[in-house]
Amino acid sequence: MKKEIINYISRELLNKQVHISESEDLFTSGLIDSLGLMRLISFIEENYNIRVEPVDMTIENFGSIDAILNYMAKEKNGE
């Protein structure tokens, strides 16, 4: 999952291959913006069968690759 999400951000949102560390802040680094976040959430919903509720669309859940993976794991486990 991690590699697929990083590849999606690189290819689809940035249109170039970049190195993204798991803990890098995706917003303050300028890697994604609010529109990019919506596209990323759509990708996650479509590819991982996770429904992201509007209340969950936060920097805490989507601010880094680690945060995204933690959120996805929590949702998959029904927490």
Buried (B, 14 or more C-beta within 10 A) or exposed (E): BEEEBBEBBBEEBBEEEEEBEEEBEBBEEEBBEEEBBEBBBEBBEEEBEBEBEEEBEEEEBBBBBEBBBEBBEEBEEEE
